[in-house]
Amino acid sequence: MAEDRPALDMTGPHWRFALSVYGTPGVPDACLLLQDTCGVDVNVLLIALFAAKSGRPLSAAAVSAADEAVRAWRDEAVRPLREIRRRMKADAALAFGPDAEVVRNRVKAAELSAEQVEQAVLAGLIADNPPPAGAAALEEVVRMVVDFYLGKGEVPDQAGVARAISTIAESAEQVEARGAAA
C-alpha cells in the first residue's frame, strides 16, 4: 500500500542532474530519438548516468531491475500522458485554440510530474547500489541502457543512435552529479 512506502525524494540531486543533462542543447532530441526508435526509458537512462557520475554505475542486471520496478508506472501513467500530449499537439482536430493549448500544457506538466515520480523511485532503488571495482565511461553506460531496451533487436537508425549516445554522454560528462545545478 502507498502509505507503507517511504516518502520519495522528488527534488534531490538525481532530479537536478536529470534536468541539467536534459536541458543541454541537443539532448532532448537525442533522448527522444532513443525513446522513439529504441524504446529507451529516458528516466532509466538518466538515473543510470547519475549513478555512474556518482561513482556507483549500474550493472546490466541493475538496469533490468530498475526498469522492472517502474514498468507499471511508466506504462500506466507516463506513457498515456505523453501520448495524449503528443496527439493534442499533432492532431489538427484537437487544435481548438488557446483554451485547448492551456489543457495541453497541463497534460505536459502532469507528464513531467509523473516522470519526476519515476525518477524519485529510481533514485531510491540505486541509493544502496554498491560501488563497482572500476569507473564506467558514460558513453558505455548509455550504450548499455540502449542495448537493454533493444534486446537483440535491430538498431533502426544506427548513425542517429550513435550520435544520440555521444550527445547524451558528452552532456552528462559536463554535469556534476552531487551538486547537479542546484
Long-range contacts (C-beta under 8 A, 24 or more apart in sequence): 6-124, 8-117, 8-120, 8-121, 8-124, 9-120, 9-123, 9-124, 10-116, 10-117, 10-120, 12-120, 12-123, 13-50, 13-54, 13-177, 13-178, 13-179, 13-180, 14-47, 14-50, 14-119, 14-120, 14-122, 14-123, 14-180, 15-116, 15-119, 15-120, 15-123, 15-180, 16-179, 16-180, 16-181, 16-182, 17-46, 17-49, 17-50, 17-53, 17-175, 17-177, 17-180, 17-181, 18-43, 18-46, 18-47, 18-50, 18-119, 18-180, 19-180, 19-181, 20-175, 20-180, 20-181, 21-46, 21-49, 21-168, 21-171, 21-172, 21-175, 22-46, 24-171, 24-174, 24-175, 26-167, 26-171, 27-167, 27-168, 27-171, 29-164, 30-163, 30-164, 30-165, 30-167, 30-168, 31-164, 31-168, 33-157, 33-160, 33-161, 33-164, 34-146, 34-149, 34-161, 34-164, 34-165, 34-168, 37-155, 37-156, 37-157, 37-160, 37-161, 38-146, 38-149, 38-150, 38-155, 38-156, 38-161, 39-149, 39-150, 40-145, 40-146, 40-149, 41-67, 41-70, 41-74, 41-149, 42-115, 43-70, 43-74, 43-78, 43-115, 43-118, 43-119, 43-122, 44-70, 44-122, 44-145, 45-142, 45-145, 45-146, 45-168, 46-119, 47-119, 47-122, 47-123, 47-126, 48-141, 48-142, 48-144, 48-145, 49-138, 49-141, 49-142, 49-168, 49-169, 49-172, 50-123, 50-126, 50-177, 50-180, 51-126, 51-129, 52-135, 52-136, 52-138, 52-141, 52-172, 53-138, 53-172, 53-175, 53-176, 53-177, 54-177, 54-178, 55-131, 55-135, 56-126, 56-129, 56-130, 56-131, 56-132, 57-132, 57-135, 57-136, 57-141, 58-126, 58-129, 58-141, 59-132, 60-144, 60-148, 62-126, 62-129, 63-144, 63-145, 63-148, 64-148, 65-125, 66-122, 66-125, 66-126, 67-148, 67-149, 69-121, 69-122, 69-125, 70-118, 70-121, 70-122, 73-114, 73-117, 73-118, 73-121, 74-118, 77-114, 77-117, 78-111, 78-114, 78-115, 78-118, 81-107, 81-110, 81-111, 81-114, 82-111, 85-111, 137-169, 138-169, 138-172, 138-173, 139-165, 139-166, 139-169, 141-169, 142-168, 142-169, 142-172
